[in-house]
C-alpha cells in the first residue's frame, strides 16, 4: 500500500516539471511568433512629389546665399560633367540658374552608404514644384501639389477691434482684411464698430497636400449686425468668362459705394467735421474744422476714397503736403499733412490707390490726415452725405442670384453667435465642411 502511494507521488512530481516546461515552451513560442510578426511589418508608404519617400534617403534644405544648382549637387558627390549634362537637358523645363534664396529643395538619394542624389526637387511656391530626375536617364517636369478647400464658419460679438476678436479665435488676419477692405469698405467703418454688434461669416480655407495651411481663399457670405441693422454680403460670379466675382446684399444691391468710408485703414477719428469748434489755445475763439482727422502712425498709407483725377499735389502753409482729387462734376476730396506725396497733377487714380503717407507737415499736433470733402464747391461733412451706391446686379442675373443665396442665407441665419469674451470654451468652435 505504501509502495503504491510512493509511486503515485513520484508520478505527480514528474508531471509538475513537465507542465512547467510546457508552459515556458508555449510562452517562448508566442514570443518568437510575435517577434517574427514584428520583424516582417513593413513601414507605411509616405508619398510626396509623386515619389515613395521610403525608397530614398531624403535630404531637405533651402537655397542659401551663394548656392547654385551645380554647387548643391557637387556637395553631394556628383561631378561637374554630369551636372552640366543635367542642367542642359532640363533647360527646356526649368532654368537651374533661377534658384531663389530661401526657397526649399529636396534631394532624393540612394539608400546605401554613398547616398548619391537621384533626383532634385525645387519648390518655387508652396503649390508648385520642379522635378529634375537623373538616375537612369535625365528628365525634368513641373507639377503642383494637390489642393483642398475647407468651408468654415465663424461668429462673434464685438467687444474690441474685429482683428483682435478673430485673432482670439485663432483665425488668420487675412480674413479681417477681406471683410474690411474688399467687402464692407463701402458700408461699414470697421474703426467705428460698436460693442454688442455681431457678425457671422462663411469662408473657405486653403490647404496644400491636405495638411499645409495656405490661408483664407475667399469669403462666401457674411452678415454684420451693426447698430441693430443687418449688413449681408454674398459672393457671386458675375462674369464666367473673366472669372469675376462681386459682393451683393440680400436685395441684390452691390456693396460698393462711390466713396470709401475712410482714406486710412484701421485708423481712428481724432477730430470730426465741426463748424462750431472752439480751441482753448486760441482763447476759445471760434475755429471751424472743415475736415475729418484720421489719426494713424507716421508712414501709414493714405488712399484715394474714389476714382478721379489729381488736381493739386504740393506743399502749402498750414496744409503741409497735400493732394486734391476731382472725382466728378459734383465731388472733390483733399488729403492734408502728408509726410510724402505719391501722385502728380493730372494723374488718374482709382479708389483705394495709395496717394501718400501719414505725416506731420503744416499745422498739426500729431500724425494724421485731415480729410476734406467738397460738394459743388462747398466743404461738407462726408458722414452726413447720402452717397449713392453702385448699380444693382444686372437684371439678367438677378433671378439666378436670389435663388443662389437662398440656402446660403438660411445657413448664415441659423449659425449660433459664439461670444468668446463670455465663454472661453467657444474659442475654437469653428465648423468645417469639406
C-alpha positions as CSV (number, residue, x, y, z in Angstrom):
1,X,0.0,0.0,0.0
2,X,2.8,2.4,0.9
3,X,4.7,1.4,-2.2
4,X,1.7,2.3,-4.3
5,X,1.4,5.7,-2.7
6,X,5.1,6.4,-3.4
7,X,4.6,5.5,-7.0
8,X,1.7,7.9,-7.3
9,X,3.7,10.7,-5.6
10,X,6.6,10.0,-8.0
11,X,4.3,10.4,-11.0
12,X,2.8,13.6,-9.6
13,X,6.3,15.2,-9.1
14,X,7.2,14.2,-12.6
15,X,4.1,15.8,-14.1
16,X,4.7,19.2,-12.5
17,X,8.1,19.9,-14.2
18,X,6.7,18.7,-17.5
19,X,3.7,21.1,-17.1
20,X,6.1,24.0,-16.2
21,X,8.3,23.2,-19.1
22,X,5.5,23.1,-21.5
23,X,4.1,26.4,-20.2
24,X,7.5,28.0,-20.7
25,X,7.8,26.4,-24.1
26,X,4.4,27.8,-25.2
27,X,5.4,31.3,-23.9
28,X,8.7,31.2,-25.7
29,X,6.9,30.1,-28.9
30,X,4.4,33.0,-28.6
31,X,7.3,35.5,-28.1
32,X,9.1,34.1,-31.1
33,X,5.9,34.4,-33.2
34,X,5.3,38.0,-32.0
35,X,8.9,38.9,-32.8
36,X,8.6,37.3,-36.2
37,X,5.4,39.3,-36.9
38,X,7.0,42.5,-35.7
39,X,10.0,41.9,-37.9
40,X,8.1,41.5,-41.1
41,X,5.8,44.6,-40.6
42,X,6.5,46.9,-43.5
43,X,6.8,50.7,-42.9
44,X,3.9,52.7,-44.2
45,X,4.4,54.4,-47.6
46,X,4.9,58.1,-47.5
47,X,4.3,59.8,-50.8
48,X,5.3,63.3,-51.7
49,X,6.0,64.9,-55.2
50,X,4.8,61.6,-56.7
51,X,7.6,59.5,-55.0
52,X,7.5,57.0,-52.2
53,X,9.9,58.6,-49.8
54,X,10.7,55.3,-48.1
55,X,12.6,54.3,-51.3
56,X,15.2,57.1,-50.7
57,X,17.3,58.9,-48.2
58,X,15.6,62.2,-48.1
59,X,17.6,65.4,-47.7
60,X,15.8,68.8,-47.4
61,X,17.2,72.3,-47.3
62,X,16.7,75.8,-48.6
63,X,18.6,77.8,-51.2
64,X,21.2,79.9,-49.4
65,X,23.2,82.9,-50.5
66,X,26.0,81.7,-52.8
67,X,24.2,78.4,-53.6
68,X,23.8,77.2,-57.1
69,X,22.4,74.1,-58.7
70,X,25.9,72.9,-59.5
71,X,27.4,73.6,-56.1
72,X,24.5,71.8,-54.3
73,X,25.0,68.6,-56.4
74,X,28.8,68.8,-56.1
75,X,28.5,68.9,-52.3
76,X,26.6,65.6,-52.7
77,X,29.2,63.8,-54.7
78,X,28.0,64.5,-58.3
79,X,30.8,65.6,-60.7
80,X,30.6,68.7,-63.0
81,X,30.4,66.8,-66.3
82,X,27.2,65.1,-65.1
83,X,25.9,68.4,-63.6
84,X,26.4,70.2,-66.9
85,X,24.5,67.4,-68.7
86,X,21.6,67.6,-66.2
87,X,21.3,71.4,-66.5
88,X,21.5,71.3,-70.3
89,X,18.8,68.6,-70.6
90,X,16.5,70.2,-68.0
91,X,16.8,73.7,-69.6
92,X,13.6,73.4,-71.7
93,X,11.6,72.8,-68.5
94,X,13.5,74.8,-65.9
95,X,16.4,77.2,-65.9
96,X,18.6,76.0,-63.0
97,X,20.2,79.5,-62.7
98,X,16.9,80.8,-61.5
99,X,17.0,79.3,-58.0
100,X,15.9,81.9,-55.4
101,X,17.3,82.3,-51.9
102,X,15.0,81.0,-49.2
103,X,13.1,78.6,-51.4
104,X,13.1,74.9,-50.3
105,X,14.6,72.0,-52.2
106,X,14.7,68.2,-51.7
107,X,17.3,65.6,-52.7
108,X,16.1,62.0,-53.1
109,X,19.3,59.9,-52.6
110,X,20.2,56.3,-52.9
111,X,19.6,54.1,-49.8
112,X,23.2,52.9,-49.4
113,X,26.4,54.1,-47.8
114,X,27.1,56.6,-50.7
115,X,23.7,58.3,-50.6
116,X,24.1,59.6,-54.2
117,X,21.3,62.0,-55.3
118,X,18.9,60.6,-57.9
119,X,16.5,63.5,-58.0
120,X,16.5,67.2,-57.3
121,X,13.1,68.8,-56.4
122,X,12.8,72.6,-56.2
123,X,9.7,74.5,-54.8
124,X,9.3,78.0,-56.2
125,X,5.9,78.2,-54.4
126,X,4.0,76.2,-51.8
127,X,1.9,74.6,-54.6
128,X,4.3,74.3,-57.5
129,X,7.4,72.1,-57.7
130,X,10.0,71.2,-60.3
131,X,11.4,67.7,-60.5
132,X,14.8,67.1,-62.2
133,X,15.4,63.3,-62.2
134,X,18.8,62.0,-63.2
135,X,19.0,58.4,-62.0
136,X,18.8,56.2,-65.2
137,X,18.0,59.0,-67.7
138,X,17.7,62.8,-67.3
139,X,14.3,64.3,-67.5
140,X,12.5,67.3,-65.9
141,X,8.9,68.4,-65.4
142,X,6.8,70.8,-63.3
143,X,3.8,69.8,-61.2
144,X,1.6,71.1,-58.4
145,X,0.7,69.7,-55.1
146,X,-3.0,68.7,-54.5
147,X,-5.2,71.5,-53.1
148,X,-8.1,71.0,-50.8
149,X,-10.6,73.8,-49.8
150,X,-12.4,73.6,-46.5
151,X,-15.5,75.6,-45.8
152,X,-15.6,77.1,-42.3
153,X,-17.8,79.4,-40.3
154,X,-17.0,81.9,-37.5
155,X,-19.4,84.1,-35.4
156,X,-18.9,86.5,-32.6
157,X,-19.9,89.6,-30.6
158,X,-17.9,92.8,-31.0
159,X,-16.1,93.6,-27.7
160,X,-12.9,95.2,-29.2
161,X,-11.5,95.5,-32.7
162,X,-12.5,92.9,-35.3
163,X,-8.9,91.9,-35.8
164,X,-8.4,91.1,-32.1
165,X,-11.7,89.1,-32.0
166,X,-10.7,86.9,-34.9
167,X,-7.2,86.6,-33.6
168,X,-8.6,85.3,-30.3
169,X,-10.4,82.6,-32.3
170,X,-7.2,81.6,-34.0
171,X,-8.2,82.9,-37.4
172,X,-5.9,84.5,-40.0
173,X,-5.7,88.3,-40.1
174,X,-6.3,87.9,-43.9
175,X,-10.0,87.3,-43.1
176,X,-10.1,90.7,-41.3
177,X,-8.6,92.4,-44.3
178,X,-11.0,90.8,-46.7
179,X,-14.0,91.9,-44.7
180,X,-12.8,95.4,-44.0
181,X,-11.2,96.2,-47.3
182,X,-12.9,94.1,-50.0
183,X,-16.4,93.6,-48.8
184,X,-17.6,96.1,-46.3
185,X,-15.2,99.1,-47.0
186,X,-18.1,101.0,-48.6
187,X,-20.8,100.3,-46.0
188,X,-19.2,99.7,-42.5
189,X,-16.3,101.7,-40.9
190,X,-14.5,98.9,-39.0
191,X,-12.9,101.5,-36.8
192,X,-16.4,102.5,-35.5
193,X,-17.9,99.2,-34.7
194,X,-19.9,99.3,-31.5
195,X,-19.8,96.9,-28.6
196,X,-22.7,94.4,-28.9
197,X,-22.5,94.4,-32.8
198,X,-22.5,90.8,-34.0
199,X,-21.1,89.0,-37.1
200,X,-21.4,85.7,-38.9
201,X,-19.0,84.7,-41.7
202,X,-18.8,81.7,-44.0
203,X,-15.4,81.4,-45.6
204,X,-13.1,79.0,-47.3
205,X,-9.6,78.0,-46.1
206,X,-7.0,76.5,-48.5
207,X,-4.8,73.5,-47.7
208,X,-1.9,72.1,-49.7
209,X,-1.3,68.3,-49.5
210,X,-4.2,68.2,-47.0
211,X,-2.0,69.4,-44.1
212,X,-0.2,72.6,-45.2
213,X,-2.4,75.7,-44.4
214,X,-2.2,78.2,-47.2
215,X,-4.5,80.9,-45.9
216,X,-8.1,82.1,-46.4
217,X,-9.2,81.6,-50.0
218,X,-12.3,83.7,-50.0
219,X,-15.4,84.8,-48.1
220,X,-18.6,83.1,-49.3
221,X,-21.0,85.1,-47.2
222,X,-21.2,87.3,-44.2
223,X,-23.6,89.3,-42.1
224,X,-22.8,92.1,-39.7
225,X,-25.4,93.4,-37.3
226,X,-24.2,97.0,-36.9
227,X,-26.2,99.5,-34.9
228,X,-29.1,97.0,-35.0
229,X,-29.1,96.8,-38.8
230,X,-28.0,93.7,-40.7
231,X,-25.5,94.1,-43.5
232,X,-25.5,91.0,-45.7
233,X,-22.8,90.1,-48.2
234,X,-22.9,87.2,-50.7
235,X,-20.1,86.3,-53.2
236,X,-21.5,85.8,-56.7
237,X,-19.8,85.2,-60.1
238,X,-20.9,87.9,-62.5
239,X,-18.6,87.1,-65.4
240,X,-17.8,83.4,-66.0
241,X,-15.5,84.2,-69.0
242,X,-13.2,86.5,-66.9
243,X,-14.0,84.7,-63.7
244,X,-15.1,87.9,-61.9
245,X,-16.9,87.8,-58.5
246,X,-18.8,90.7,-56.8
247,X,-20.5,91.0,-53.4
248,X,-24.1,91.9,-53.2
249,X,-26.6,92.1,-50.3
250,X,-29.8,90.2,-49.8
251,X,-31.7,92.6,-52.2
252,X,-29.1,92.1,-54.9
253,X,-27.5,95.5,-54.5
254,X,-23.8,96.0,-55.0
255,X,-22.0,96.6,-51.7
256,X,-19.5,99.0,-53.3
257,X,-20.2,102.7,-52.9
258,X,-18.9,105.7,-54.7
259,X,-16.6,106.6,-51.8
260,X,-14.7,104.7,-49.2
261,X,-15.7,105.4,-45.6
262,X,-12.1,106.4,-44.7
263,X,-8.9,107.2,-46.5
264,X,-6.8,105.2,-44.0
265,X,-7.1,101.5,-42.9
266,X,-7.8,100.8,-39.2
267,X,-7.3,104.4,-38.0
268,X,-9.4,106.4,-35.6
269,X,-11.1,109.7,-35.9
270,X,-9.3,112.2,-33.7
271,X,-11.3,115.3,-34.8
272,X,-14.7,115.4,-36.6
273,X,-16.0,118.0,-39.0
274,X,-17.2,120.8,-36.7
275,X,-18.1,124.3,-37.8
276,X,-18.5,125.5,-34.2
277,X,-15.2,124.2,-32.8
278,X,-13.5,126.4,-30.2
279,X,-9.9,125.9,-29.2
280,X,-8.5,126.8,-25.7
281,X,-5.1,127.6,-27.2
282,X,-6.6,130.5,-29.1
283,X,-8.7,131.8,-26.2
284,X,-11.7,129.6,-27.1
285,X,-12.0,131.6,-30.3
286,X,-14.3,130.0,-33.0
287,X,-12.1,128.0,-35.3
288,X,-14.3,125.9,-37.6
289,X,-12.9,122.5,-38.6
290,X,-14.0,121.7,-42.1
291,X,-12.3,118.3,-42.3
292,X,-12.3,114.9,-40.6
293,X,-9.0,114.0,-38.9
294,X,-7.9,110.3,-39.1
295,X,-5.0,109.6,-36.7
296,X,-2.5,106.9,-37.6
297,X,1.3,106.3,-37.2
298,X,3.7,108.2,-39.5
299,X,4.2,106.4,-42.8
300,X,0.7,104.8,-42.9
301,X,-0.7,104.7,-46.4
302,X,-3.3,107.2,-47.4
303,X,-5.8,106.0,-50.1
304,X,-8.0,107.8,-52.6
305,X,-11.5,107.3,-51.4
306,X,-12.9,107.3,-55.0
307,X,-11.8,107.3,-58.7
308,X,-10.7,110.6,-60.0
309,X,-8.0,113.0,-61.4
310,X,-5.4,114.7,-59.2
311,X,-5.9,118.5,-59.5
312,X,-3.3,119.5,-56.8
313,X,-0.3,117.9,-55.3
314,X,2.0,120.3,-53.4
315,X,3.2,121.8,-50.2
316,X,1.3,124.9,-48.9
317,X,1.5,126.6,-45.5
318,X,-0.7,125.1,-42.7
319,X,-1.9,122.3,-45.1
320,X,1.6,120.9,-45.4
321,X,2.0,118.3,-48.1
322,X,-1.5,117.6,-49.6
323,X,-3.3,116.1,-52.6
324,X,-6.6,117.2,-54.0
325,X,-8.7,115.0,-56.3
326,X,-11.7,115.8,-58.5
327,X,-14.0,112.8,-58.8
328,X,-16.8,114.2,-61.0
329,X,-18.7,117.5,-61.6
330,X,-20.0,117.3,-58.0
331,X,-17.4,115.9,-55.7
332,X,-13.8,116.7,-54.7
333,X,-11.6,115.4,-51.9
334,X,-8.4,116.7,-50.2
335,X,-5.8,115.0,-48.0
336,X,-3.6,117.2,-45.8
337,X,-0.4,116.9,-43.7
338,X,1.2,114.1,-45.6
339,X,4.7,113.0,-44.9
340,X,5.2,112.5,-48.6
341,X,3.1,112.6,-51.8
342,X,2.9,109.8,-54.3
343,X,0.8,111.2,-57.1
344,X,1.2,114.1,-59.6
345,X,-1.3,116.7,-61.0
346,X,-3.2,115.2,-64.0
347,X,-2.8,111.6,-62.8
348,X,-5.8,109.3,-62.8
349,X,-6.3,107.4,-59.6
350,X,-8.6,104.5,-58.7
351,X,-10.5,104.0,-55.4
352,X,-8.1,102.5,-52.9
353,X,-4.9,103.6,-54.7
354,X,-2.1,104.9,-52.3
355,X,-1.6,108.6,-52.9
356,X,0.7,109.4,-50.0
357,X,1.7,108.7,-46.4
358,X,0.7,110.0,-43.0
359,X,2.9,112.7,-41.7
360,X,3.0,115.9,-39.6
361,X,3.7,118.6,-42.2
362,X,2.0,122.0,-41.9
363,X,0.0,123.0,-38.7
364,X,-0.6,119.7,-36.9
365,X,-0.2,118.5,-33.3
366,X,0.2,114.8,-34.2
367,X,0.4,112.4,-37.1
368,X,-2.9,112.3,-39.0
369,X,-4.5,113.0,-42.3
370,X,-7.1,115.8,-42.5
371,X,-9.7,114.5,-45.0
372,X,-11.8,117.3,-46.6
373,X,-14.8,116.7,-48.8
374,X,-16.3,119.2,-51.3
375,X,-19.8,119.0,-52.8
376,X,-20.5,121.5,-55.6
377,X,-17.5,123.6,-54.4
378,X,-18.6,123.7,-50.8
379,X,-16.9,121.8,-47.9
380,X,-19.3,119.4,-46.3
381,X,-19.2,116.6,-43.7
382,X,-18.9,113.3,-45.8
383,X,-20.5,111.3,-43.0
384,X,-23.7,113.3,-43.4
385,X,-23.9,112.9,-47.2
386,X,-26.1,110.3,-48.7
387,X,-23.6,109.0,-51.2
388,X,-25.0,106.7,-53.9
389,X,-24.4,103.0,-54.2
390,X,-23.2,101.3,-57.3
391,X,-25.6,99.8,-59.7
392,X,-27.5,96.7,-58.6
393,X,-26.8,93.3,-60.3
394,X,-27.8,93.0,-63.9
395,X,-31.5,92.1,-64.4
396,X,-30.4,89.0,-66.4
397,X,-28.6,87.7,-63.4
398,X,-30.8,88.8,-60.6
399,X,-33.2,85.8,-60.5
400,X,-30.2,83.4,-60.5
401,X,-28.6,85.4,-57.8
402,X,-31.6,85.4,-55.5
403,X,-32.0,81.6,-55.9
404,X,-28.3,81.1,-55.4
405,X,-28.2,82.9,-52.0
406,X,-31.4,81.3,-50.5
407,X,-29.6,78.2,-48.9
408,X,-26.6,80.3,-48.0
409,X,-28.6,82.9,-46.2
410,X,-30.6,80.1,-44.4
411,X,-27.3,78.6,-43.2
412,X,-25.9,82.0,-42.2
413,X,-29.1,83.0,-40.3
414,X,-29.1,79.6,-38.4
415,X,-25.5,79.9,-37.1
416,X,-25.3,80.5,-33.3
417,X,-23.4,83.5,-32.1
418,X,-20.4,82.4,-30.1
419,X,-19.1,85.1,-27.7
420,X,-15.5,84.3,-26.8
421,X,-15.5,87.0,-24.1
422,X,-18.1,85.2,-22.1
423,X,-17.1,81.6,-22.7
424,X,-13.5,80.7,-23.5
425,X,-14.6,77.1,-24.3
426,X,-16.1,78.6,-27.5
427,X,-12.7,79.9,-28.6
428,X,-12.0,77.1,-31.1
429,X,-15.6,76.3,-32.2
430,X,-15.1,76.7,-35.9
431,X,-17.2,74.4,-38.0
432,X,-15.7,72.8,-41.1
433,X,-17.4,71.4,-44.2
434,X,-15.3,69.6,-46.8
